[in-house]
Amino acid sequence: MIPRIHQQGSNTLGLLHYLYGRGTHEEHIDPHLVASFDTMAPDPGRDPSATKKDLQHLLDQPLSLLGSGQRPDKHVWHCSVRAAPDDPILSDGQWAEIARRMVAATGIDPGDGAGCRWAAVRHADDHIHIIATLVREDGRRPDHHRSGKRAQAEARLIEAEYGLHRVTPGDGTAAKRPTSAERHKAERQGRERTVREELRETVRRAVAGAATEAEFFDRLKAAGLLVRTSVLPSGDLRGYTVAMPGDRNKDGEPVFYAGSTLAPDLSLPRIRDRFNTTGVAAAPDSAHHQDHPPQQPTPSAARRAATHAVWAALLVIDHGDDSAAAAQIAATGEVLDALAKTSALHTRQQLREAAWAFERASRSHTRAEFRHSQQLRRAARDLIHSGPALGRGEDGATTTMVIDTLFFLALAAAHWHAQRQHTQQAAAARQAATHLQAAYAAASEESMARLRAQGLRLAQPVRDWSAALLRATAPQIAKRVLGEPSWLALAATITHAYQAGHDPQALLHEAVVQRELHTAESVSDVLVWRLRRMADLPANVTVISQHSTQATDSLPYAAPLGPVSIAVDQHRRHRR
């Protein structure tokens, strides 16, 4: 159940016209009164003789107790209370009781006999609106300080008592939700998201990997946003506001949003916290053209570097202090934003949804010390400057590799938040992991098919040698892995690692024990990308050397691999 305290107003009759009207999209059905301060207020919805003006006059009568100079400019209090979509439909009597509990909990009508006058209107199955006049019967102002938090606390009790969907309590770090007016405007304009939400996403992408304020503002302007800055008397920047060029108010002027109203961590001081670190390359001075700008990494090189940075961040989240872990989680949001911005079409939507979900996981009351996240922020910067990936060949395979690693980081972030009772952030990280799984499925199709084909071309003794090595190294997962379609890709990768001069058994052991595997849909897939990252193997090998596909003489028969050497000896005797 979601209670929401709306902005205070000065027009009681205007709000009543909305509550008893047809709605913006004819969505108001049978608007009627379910409760009021005295249980006898006129109901313009069900009583033909009652008018909205009658109800307005009754509600506003306490204003007459005050002189004209004492009356509050904003005297209309408005609260909506909405049930979850899967909740049962409540009766008018139940909604009436909920309304009475809400006005009592928020201090509007605490039950002392002299509270504010109020009325609760129901115009849909799943919610009510409560309107009140912010002057008590005794002429005093009500004590409704922090009424939003008080309403949320009461809603949690109501959910438990009525058996309704239990909403996770907030901690004040979430981004401000779009207003109903903003949502209706988006619907009229055919937008999937409100302007507020689109601006938040665009600003976050501009922050991703940015090294200076100048670079951040240049990115905002390059994204097509209108940008205004405010300056302190000292000449230093105080803050900024942004607007979409086509979003205008009734006077035809652009609607600007301050960064802090888009999300708590998008205020200029909070963004500066990310810049006050070393290790992220400084942006080229936009006011001076460089004759020889630094060479930018290729998309595949940027993705490979990001994979290493993400894996290093995993270790910090597991074993670092809270400020370092919080910084890694926040910077992971930058990597996701950068990856979504530069991803190929077939992965773009799921990566965008993953970044959108993880945004909530990137904020908590744990202070992030961004000096600990230099490597991740640099990875985000390289992703942006390397440009878009085509999703094929090496950059497609390295995209698959980094998504696979990000999936495990999202799960680690969820676990970290859950341990600290950050319920909303933990849920957001898990949601991001779900989208990353879907993005991985889209990204991995070509590269894994290629690796499986290479494994299929391996000589049977080579595949058997790889299977024996797996059984000797990781017997607890061997049966599952050998039954997976991607086992052939893993056999090819083990062969590549051996050909590159690595000890395949030591490498495989490290890959297995590095991190849990039970959450993976395909253990083989995970091991493929771990081995290729650890051994620094090309992500998209097109050819396996001839001796590995047709012969076994080059295999490490003399290596002390326990059961593996026995299997190898059997293959040699069979060949003879």
C-alpha positions as CSV (number, residue, x, y, z in Angstrom):
1,M,0.0,0.0,0.0
2,I,1.5,3.3,-1.1
3,P,0.4,6.5,0.6
4,R,1.6,9.7,-1.1
5,I,1.5,13.2,0.3
6,H,1.0,15.6,-2.6
7,Q,2.1,19.2,-2.7
8,Q,0.0,21.6,-0.6
9,G,-2.4,23.8,-2.5
10,S,-4.7,26.7,-2.1
11,N,-7.8,25.7,-4.1
12,T,-10.1,23.3,-2.3
13,L,-12.8,23.5,-4.9
14,G,-10.4,22.9,-7.7
15,L,-9.1,19.6,-6.1
16,L,-12.7,18.5,-5.5
17,H,-13.5,19.1,-9.2
18,Y,-10.7,16.7,-10.0
19,L,-11.6,14.1,-7.4
20,Y,-15.3,14.0,-8.5
21,G,-14.5,14.5,-12.2
22,R,-14.0,11.9,-15.0
23,G,-10.2,11.9,-14.8
24,T,-7.7,12.8,-17.4
25,H,-8.4,9.6,-19.3
26,E,-12.0,8.9,-18.2
27,E,-10.5,6.6,-15.5
28,H,-12.6,7.9,-12.6
29,I,-15.5,5.5,-12.1
30,D,-18.3,6.2,-9.6
31,P,-16.5,8.8,-7.5
32,H,-18.0,9.0,-4.0
33,L,-17.3,9.8,-0.4
34,V,-16.2,6.9,1.9
35,A,-15.4,8.8,5.0
36,S,-15.2,12.3,6.5
37,F,-14.2,14.1,9.7
38,D,-17.8,14.0,11.1
39,T,-19.3,11.1,9.0
40,M,-22.0,13.5,7.8
41,A,-20.2,15.5,5.0
42,P,-22.3,16.0,1.8
43,D,-21.3,13.6,-1.0
44,P,-21.6,15.2,-4.5
45,G,-21.0,11.8,-6.0
46,R,-24.0,9.9,-4.6
47,D,-26.3,12.6,-3.3
48,P,-28.0,14.6,-6.2
49,S,-28.8,17.4,-3.9
50,A,-25.2,17.9,-2.7
51,T,-22.7,20.0,-4.7
52,K,-18.9,20.2,-4.6
53,K,-19.3,23.8,-3.4
54,D,-21.2,22.5,-0.4
55,L,-18.4,20.2,0.5
56,Q,-15.8,22.9,-0.1
57,H,-17.6,25.3,2.2
58,L,-17.8,22.7,4.9
59,L,-14.2,21.8,4.8
60,D,-12.9,25.4,4.7
61,Q,-15.1,26.8,7.5
62,P,-12.2,26.7,10.0
63,L,-10.4,29.3,7.9
64,S,-13.0,31.8,9.1
65,L,-11.6,31.5,12.6
66,L,-8.5,33.3,11.4
67,G,-8.0,36.8,10.2
68,S,-7.1,37.3,6.6
69,G,-3.5,37.9,7.4
70,Q,-3.3,34.7,9.5
71,R,-4.7,32.2,7.0
72,P,-2.1,29.9,5.4
73,D,-1.4,30.5,1.7
74,K,-1.4,26.8,1.1
75,H,-4.2,25.4,3.2
76,V,-5.2,22.3,1.1
77,W,-3.6,19.0,2.3
78,H,-3.9,16.1,-0.2
79,C,-3.0,12.4,0.3
80,S,-3.6,9.5,-2.0
81,V,-3.5,5.9,-0.7
82,R,-3.1,3.2,-3.3
83,A,-3.3,-0.6,-3.0
84,A,-0.9,-3.0,-4.9
85,P,-2.2,-4.4,-8.2
86,D,-2.4,-7.9,-6.7
87,D,-4.2,-6.9,-3.6
88,P,-7.9,-7.9,-3.1
89,I,-10.5,-5.2,-3.8
90,L,-11.3,-3.5,-0.5
91,S,-14.8,-2.4,0.5
92,D,-15.9,1.2,1.1
93,G,-15.9,0.4,4.8
94,Q,-12.3,-0.9,4.7
95,W,-11.2,2.2,2.8
96,A,-13.0,4.4,5.3
97,E,-11.1,2.8,8.2
98,I,-7.8,3.2,6.3
99,A,-8.6,6.9,5.7
100,R,-9.3,7.5,9.4
101,R,-6.0,5.8,10.4
102,M,-4.1,7.9,7.9
103,V,-5.4,11.2,9.1
104,A,-4.7,10.2,12.7
105,A,-1.2,8.9,12.0
106,T,-0.2,12.1,10.0
107,G,-1.5,14.5,12.6
108,I,-4.3,15.9,10.4
109,D,-7.0,14.5,12.8
110,P,-5.3,12.9,15.8
111,G,-8.5,12.2,17.6
112,D,-8.5,15.0,20.2
113,G,-11.8,16.3,19.0
114,A,-10.4,19.5,17.4
115,G,-8.6,18.1,14.4
116,C,-8.7,19.3,10.8
117,R,-11.7,18.8,8.6
118,W,-11.2,16.2,5.9
119,A,-13.0,13.9,3.5
120,A,-11.9,10.7,1.7
121,V,-13.1,10.2,-1.9
122,R,-12.9,6.9,-3.8
123,H,-13.1,7.0,-7.6
124,A,-11.4,3.6,-8.4
125,D,-11.2,0.1,-6.9
126,D,-7.6,0.4,-5.8
127,H,-7.2,3.8,-4.2
128,I,-8.7,6.8,-2.3
129,H,-7.8,10.5,-2.0
130,I,-8.0,12.3,1.3
131,I,-8.5,16.1,1.2
132,A,-8.1,18.2,4.3
133,T,-8.0,21.9,5.4
134,L,-4.8,22.7,7.3
135,V,-6.5,24.6,10.1
136,R,-7.9,22.8,13.1
137,E,-11.3,23.4,14.7
138,D,-9.6,25.4,17.4
139,G,-7.9,27.7,14.9
140,R,-4.4,26.2,15.3
141,R,-2.2,24.6,12.7
142,P,-2.0,20.8,12.8
143,D,1.2,19.0,13.7
144,H,1.8,17.2,10.4
145,H,5.6,17.4,10.3
146,R,7.1,14.5,8.4
147,S,3.6,13.3,7.5
148,G,4.9,11.3,4.6
149,K,7.1,9.1,6.8
150,R,4.3,8.8,9.3
151,A,1.9,7.7,6.6
152,Q,4.3,5.1,5.3
153,A,4.8,3.7,8.8
154,E,1.0,3.4,9.2
155,A,0.7,1.8,5.8
156,R,3.1,-1.0,6.9
157,L,0.8,-1.8,9.8
158,I,-2.3,-1.7,7.6
159,E,-0.7,-4.1,5.2
160,A,0.1,-6.6,8.0
161,E,-3.4,-6.4,9.5
162,Y,-5.3,-6.6,6.2
163,G,-3.0,-9.3,4.6
164,L,-2.0,-6.9,1.8
165,H,1.1,-6.9,-0.3
166,R,4.0,-5.8,2.0
167,V,5.9,-2.9,0.6
168,T,9.6,-2.6,1.4
169,P,10.3,0.4,3.6
170,G,12.3,3.2,2.0
171,D,15.4,4.8,3.4
172,G,15.2,8.2,1.8
173,T,17.9,7.5,-0.8
174,A,15.5,6.7,-3.7
175,A,15.1,9.1,-6.6
176,K,11.9,11.2,-6.5
177,R,9.0,9.5,-8.3
178,P,7.4,11.3,-11.3
179,T,4.2,13.1,-10.4
180,S,0.8,12.0,-11.8
181,A,0.9,15.1,-14.0
182,E,4.3,14.1,-15.4
183,R,3.1,10.6,-16.1
184,H,-0.1,11.8,-17.9
185,K,2.1,14.2,-19.9
186,A,4.3,11.4,-21.0
187,E,1.3,9.3,-22.0
188,R,-0.1,12.2,-24.1
189,Q,3.3,12.6,-25.8
190,G,3.7,8.9,-26.4
191,R,6.9,8.5,-24.2
192,E,7.8,5.3,-22.5
193,R,9.2,7.2,-19.6
194,T,8.5,10.6,-18.1
195,V,10.8,13.5,-18.9
196,R,12.1,13.4,-15.3
197,E,13.1,9.8,-15.8
198,E,14.7,10.4,-19.2
199,L,16.6,13.3,-17.8
200,R,17.9,11.2,-14.9
201,E,19.1,8.5,-17.3
202,T,20.8,11.0,-19.6
203,V,22.5,12.8,-16.7
204,R,23.7,9.5,-15.2
205,R,25.2,8.5,-18.6
206,A,27.0,11.9,-18.7
207,V,28.5,11.2,-15.3
208,A,29.8,7.7,-16.3
209,G,33.6,7.9,-16.3
210,A,33.6,11.7,-16.6
211,A,36.8,13.2,-15.1
212,T,36.0,16.9,-14.8
213,E,33.0,19.3,-14.5
214,A,33.8,20.6,-18.0
215,E,33.6,17.1,-19.5
216,F,30.3,16.4,-17.6
217,F,28.6,19.6,-18.9
218,D,30.0,19.0,-22.4
219,R,28.4,15.5,-22.4
220,L,25.0,17.0,-21.3
221,K,25.0,19.4,-24.1
222,A,26.2,16.8,-26.6
223,A,23.2,14.7,-25.5
224,G,20.9,17.5,-26.6
225,L,19.9,18.8,-23.2
226,L,19.4,22.4,-22.3
227,V,21.7,23.3,-19.4
228,R,21.7,26.1,-17.0
229,T,24.3,26.7,-14.2
230,S,24.1,28.9,-11.1
231,V,27.2,30.7,-9.8
232,L,28.3,31.7,-6.3
233,P,29.5,35.2,-5.7
234,S,33.0,33.7,-5.7
235,G,32.5,32.7,-9.3
236,D,32.4,29.0,-8.5
237,L,29.6,26.9,-9.8
238,R,26.8,26.2,-7.2
239,G,24.6,23.9,-9.2
240,Y,22.9,23.1,-12.5
241,T,19.5,22.4,-14.0
242,V,18.6,20.5,-17.2
243,A,15.6,20.4,-19.5
244,M,14.5,18.5,-22.6
245,P,14.2,20.9,-25.6
246,G,10.6,19.8,-26.4
247,D,9.3,19.8,-22.8
248,R,7.6,23.1,-22.1
249,N,5.2,24.5,-19.6
250,K,1.9,26.2,-20.3
251,D,3.8,29.5,-21.0
252,G,5.9,27.8,-23.6
253,E,9.1,27.9,-21.5
254,P,11.4,24.8,-21.0
255,V,10.8,22.9,-17.8
256,F,14.1,22.7,-15.9
257,Y,15.0,20.1,-13.2
258,A,17.8,20.5,-10.7
259,G,20.2,17.5,-10.6
260,S,19.3,17.0,-7.0
261,T,15.6,16.6,-7.8
262,L,16.4,13.9,-10.4
263,A,18.3,11.7,-7.9
264,P,20.1,12.4,-4.6
265,D,23.5,11.5,-6.1
266,L,23.1,13.8,-9.1
267,S,23.5,17.1,-7.3
268,L,26.7,18.9,-8.3
269,P,28.5,18.4,-5.0
270,R,27.8,14.7,-5.1
271,I,29.0,14.4,-8.7
272,R,32.1,16.4,-7.7
273,D,32.9,13.7,-5.1
274,R,33.5,11.3,-8.0
275,F,35.9,13.8,-9.7
276,N,38.0,14.3,-6.7
277,T,40.0,11.2,-7.3
278,T,43.2,10.4,-9.1
279,G,43.6,7.6,-11.6
280,V,40.8,8.6,-14.0
281,A,42.3,10.2,-17.0
282,A,41.7,13.9,-17.3
283,A,39.4,15.0,-20.1
284,P,41.0,16.9,-22.9
285,D,40.4,20.6,-22.4
286,S,37.4,21.4,-24.5
287,A,38.6,25.0,-25.0
288,H,41.8,23.9,-26.7
289,H,42.1,21.5,-29.6
290,Q,44.9,19.0,-29.3
291,D,47.0,18.3,-32.3
292,H,47.6,14.8,-31.2
293,P,44.7,13.6,-29.0
294,P,45.4,10.4,-27.0
295,Q,44.5,7.2,-28.8
296,Q,41.3,5.7,-27.6
297,P,40.9,2.0,-26.9
298,T,39.0,-0.2,-29.3
299,P,35.5,-1.4,-28.1
300,S,36.9,-4.9,-27.5
301,A,39.9,-3.6,-25.5
302,A,37.7,-1.4,-23.4
303,R,35.4,-4.3,-22.6
304,R,38.2,-6.6,-21.7
305,A,39.6,-3.9,-19.4
306,A,36.2,-3.5,-17.9
307,T,36.0,-7.2,-17.2
308,H,39.2,-7.1,-15.2
309,A,38.0,-4.0,-13.3
310,V,34.6,-5.6,-12.5
311,W,36.3,-8.7,-11.2
312,A,38.6,-6.6,-9.0
313,A,35.5,-4.8,-7.7
314,L,34.0,-8.1,-6.8
315,L,36.9,-8.9,-4.4
316,V,36.5,-5.5,-2.8
317,I,32.8,-5.9,-2.2
318,D,33.5,-9.3,-0.7
319,H,36.4,-8.3,1.5
320,G,36.8,-4.5,1.6
321,D,35.4,-2.1,4.2
322,D,31.9,-0.6,3.7
323,S,33.0,2.7,2.2
324,A,35.2,1.0,-0.4
325,A,32.4,-1.5,-1.2
326,A,29.8,1.3,-1.6
327,A,32.2,3.1,-4.0
328,Q,32.6,0.0,-6.1
329,I,28.8,-0.5,-6.2
330,A,28.2,3.1,-7.2
331,A,30.9,3.0,-9.9
332,T,29.4,-0.3,-11.2
333,G,26.4,1.8,-12.0
334,E,28.7,4.0,-14.2
335,V,30.0,0.9,-16.0
336,L,26.5,-0.3,-16.7
337,D,25.4,3.1,-18.0
338,A,28.5,3.3,-20.2
339,L,28.0,-0.3,-21.5
340,A,24.3,0.3,-22.2
341,K,25.1,3.5,-24.1
342,T,27.7,1.8,-26.3
343,S,26.1,-1.6,-26.7
344,A,24.9,-3.2,-29.9
345,L,21.2,-3.2,-30.8
346,H,20.5,-6.8,-29.8
347,T,21.7,-6.2,-26.2
348,R,20.9,-2.6,-25.8
349,Q,17.4,-2.8,-24.2
350,Q,18.3,-5.4,-21.6
351,L,21.5,-3.6,-20.6
352,R,19.6,-0.3,-20.4
353,E,17.1,-2.0,-18.1
354,A,19.9,-3.5,-16.0
355,A,21.5,-0.1,-15.6
356,W,18.1,1.5,-14.8
357,A,17.4,-1.2,-12.1
358,F,21.0,-1.0,-10.7
359,E,20.7,2.7,-10.2
360,R,18.7,2.1,-7.0
361,A,21.3,-0.3,-5.8
362,S,24.1,2.3,-6.2
363,R,22.7,4.6,-3.5
364,S,22.5,3.9,0.3
365,H,23.4,5.7,3.5
366,T,26.8,4.1,3.4
367,R,29.2,6.9,2.3
368,A,31.1,5.9,-0.8
369,E,34.8,6.8,-0.9
370,F,35.4,7.1,-4.6
371,R,39.2,6.9,-4.4
372,H,38.6,3.2,-4.1
373,S,36.8,2.9,-7.4
374,Q,39.3,4.5,-9.8
375,Q,39.7,1.4,-11.9
376,L,36.0,1.0,-12.5
377,R,35.5,4.7,-13.3
378,R,38.4,4.5,-15.7
379,A,36.7,1.4,-17.3
380,A,33.5,3.3,-17.7
381,R,35.4,6.2,-19.3
382,D,37.1,3.9,-21.8
383,L,33.8,2.3,-22.7
384,I,32.4,5.7,-23.6
385,H,35.4,6.9,-25.5
386,S,35.9,3.6,-27.4
387,G,32.6,4.1,-29.1
388,P,29.7,1.7,-29.9
389,A,30.4,-2.0,-30.4
390,L,29.1,-3.8,-33.4
391,G,28.3,-6.9,-31.3
392,R,30.2,-9.2,-33.6
393,G,33.7,-10.8,-33.6
394,E,36.0,-9.8,-30.8
395,D,34.0,-6.9,-29.4
396,G,30.8,-9.1,-29.4
397,A,32.7,-11.8,-27.5
398,T,34.3,-9.4,-25.0
399,T,30.8,-7.8,-24.5
400,T,29.6,-11.3,-23.5
401,M,32.6,-11.7,-21.2
402,V,32.0,-8.4,-19.3
403,I,28.2,-9.0,-19.0
404,D,28.9,-12.5,-17.5
405,T,31.2,-10.9,-14.9
406,L,28.7,-8.0,-14.2
407,F,26.1,-10.6,-13.5
408,F,28.1,-12.0,-10.6
409,L,28.9,-8.4,-9.4
410,A,25.2,-7.6,-9.3
411,L,24.6,-10.7,-7.1
412,A,27.5,-9.7,-4.9
413,A,26.0,-6.2,-4.5
414,A,22.6,-7.8,-3.7
415,H,24.2,-9.9,-1.0
416,W,26.2,-7.0,0.4
417,H,23.0,-4.8,0.7
418,A,21.0,-7.7,2.1
419,Q,23.5,-8.2,4.9
420,R,23.1,-4.5,5.9
421,Q,19.3,-4.5,5.7
422,H,19.2,-2.4,2.6
423,T,16.2,-4.1,1.3
424,Q,15.3,-1.9,-1.6
425,Q,18.9,-1.9,-2.9
426,A,19.2,-5.6,-2.6
427,A,16.0,-6.1,-4.6
428,A,17.2,-3.7,-7.3
429,A,20.6,-5.5,-7.6
430,R,18.8,-8.8,-8.1
431,Q,16.5,-7.2,-10.7
432,A,19.6,-5.9,-12.5
433,A,21.1,-9.4,-12.4
434,T,18.0,-10.8,-14.1
435,H,18.3,-8.3,-17.0
436,L,22.0,-9.1,-17.2
437,Q,21.2,-12.7,-17.7
438,A,18.9,-11.8,-20.6
439,A,21.5,-9.5,-22.1
440,Y,24.1,-12.3,-21.8
441,A,21.8,-14.7,-23.7
442,A,21.5,-12.3,-26.5
443,A,25.2,-11.3,-26.5
444,S,26.6,-14.8,-26.2
445,E,24.8,-16.6,-29.0
446,E,27.4,-16.0,-31.8
447,S,30.6,-16.3,-29.7
448,M,29.5,-19.4,-27.8
449,A,28.3,-21.1,-31.0
450,R,31.7,-20.4,-32.5
451,L,33.5,-21.9,-29.5
452,R,31.2,-24.9,-29.4
453,A,31.9,-25.5,-33.1
454,Q,35.6,-25.4,-32.3
455,G,35.2,-27.9,-29.5
456,L,33.2,-30.2,-31.8
457,R,36.2,-30.2,-34.3
458,L,38.6,-31.3,-31.6
459,A,39.9,-34.8,-31.9
460,Q,38.0,-37.2,-29.6
461,P,41.1,-38.0,-27.5
462,V,41.6,-34.2,-26.9
463,R,38.0,-33.8,-25.8
464,D,38.4,-36.9,-23.6
465,W,41.6,-35.4,-22.1
466,S,39.7,-32.2,-21.3
467,A,36.9,-34.2,-19.7
468,A,39.3,-36.2,-17.6
469,L,41.0,-33.0,-16.5
470,L,37.6,-31.6,-15.4
471,R,36.7,-34.7,-13.4
472,A,40.1,-34.7,-11.7
473,T,40.0,-31.0,-10.9
474,A,36.3,-30.4,-10.1
475,P,34.5,-33.7,-9.5
476,Q,31.6,-31.9,-7.7
477,I,30.5,-30.1,-10.9
478,A,31.9,-32.4,-13.6
479,K,28.7,-34.4,-14.3
480,R,26.7,-31.2,-14.7
481,V,29.2,-29.5,-16.9
482,L,29.7,-32.5,-19.2
483,G,25.9,-32.6,-19.7
484,E,25.7,-28.9,-20.8
485,P,25.7,-27.8,-24.5
486,S,28.5,-25.4,-23.8
487,W,30.9,-28.2,-22.6
488,L,32.4,-28.3,-26.0
489,A,33.2,-24.5,-25.8
490,L,34.9,-25.2,-22.4
491,A,36.9,-28.1,-24.0
492,A,38.0,-25.7,-26.7
493,T,39.0,-23.0,-24.1
494,I,41.0,-25.5,-22.0
495,T,42.9,-26.5,-25.2
496,H,43.5,-22.8,-26.0
497,A,44.8,-22.2,-22.5
498,Y,47.3,-25.2,-22.8
499,Q,48.4,-24.0,-26.2
500,A,49.1,-20.5,-24.7
501,G,51.5,-22.1,-22.2
502,H,49.2,-22.2,-19.1
503,D,48.9,-25.1,-16.7
504,P,45.3,-26.1,-17.6
505,Q,44.6,-27.9,-14.4
506,A,45.8,-25.1,-12.1
507,L,43.9,-22.6,-14.2
508,L,40.7,-24.6,-14.1
509,H,41.0,-25.1,-10.3
510,E,41.3,-21.4,-9.8
511,A,38.3,-20.7,-12.0
512,V,36.2,-23.1,-10.1
513,V,37.1,-21.8,-6.6
514,Q,37.2,-18.1,-7.4
515,R,33.5,-17.7,-6.9
516,E,30.2,-19.6,-6.5
517,L,28.7,-21.3,-9.6
518,H,25.3,-22.5,-8.4
519,T,23.5,-19.3,-9.6
520,A,24.7,-19.7,-13.1
521,E,22.3,-21.1,-15.7
522,S,25.3,-22.7,-17.5
523,V,28.4,-23.5,-15.4
524,S,30.3,-24.2,-18.7
525,D,29.6,-20.7,-20.0
526,V,30.8,-19.1,-16.7
527,L,34.0,-21.2,-16.7
528,V,34.7,-20.4,-20.4
529,W,34.8,-16.6,-19.7
530,R,36.6,-17.0,-16.4
531,L,39.3,-19.0,-18.1
532,R,39.6,-16.7,-21.1
533,R,39.8,-13.7,-18.7
534,M,42.4,-15.3,-16.4
535,A,44.5,-16.6,-19.3
536,D,44.1,-13.4,-21.3
537,L,42.9,-15.5,-24.3
538,P,41.3,-13.9,-27.3
539,A,37.6,-13.9,-26.7
540,N,36.7,-14.8,-30.3
541,V,39.3,-17.3,-31.6
542,T,38.4,-18.4,-35.1
543,V,41.0,-21.2,-35.6
544,I,42.4,-24.0,-33.3
545,S,45.8,-25.0,-34.3
546,Q,46.0,-28.1,-36.5
547,H,47.7,-30.4,-34.1
548,S,45.0,-29.9,-31.5
549,T,42.2,-30.9,-33.9
550,Q,43.8,-34.0,-35.3
551,A,46.5,-35.3,-32.9
552,T,47.1,-35.8,-29.2
553,D,50.9,-35.9,-29.2
554,S,51.1,-32.3,-28.0
555,L,49.0,-33.0,-24.9
556,P,50.7,-32.8,-21.5
557,Y,50.9,-36.6,-21.0
558,A,53.7,-36.3,-18.5
559,A,52.0,-33.7,-16.4
560,P,51.2,-34.9,-12.8
561,L,47.4,-34.7,-13.3
562,G,46.4,-37.8,-11.3
563,P,43.4,-39.4,-12.9
564,V,44.0,-37.2,-16.0
565,S,47.3,-38.9,-16.7
566,I,45.6,-42.3,-16.5
567,A,43.0,-41.2,-19.0
568,V,45.8,-39.9,-21.3
569,D,47.7,-43.2,-21.1
570,Q,44.5,-45.0,-22.0
571,H,44.1,-42.8,-25.1
572,R,47.8,-43.4,-26.1
573,R,47.4,-47.2,-25.8
574,H,44.2,-47.1,-27.8
575,R,45.9,-45.1,-30.6
576,R,48.7,-47.7,-30.8
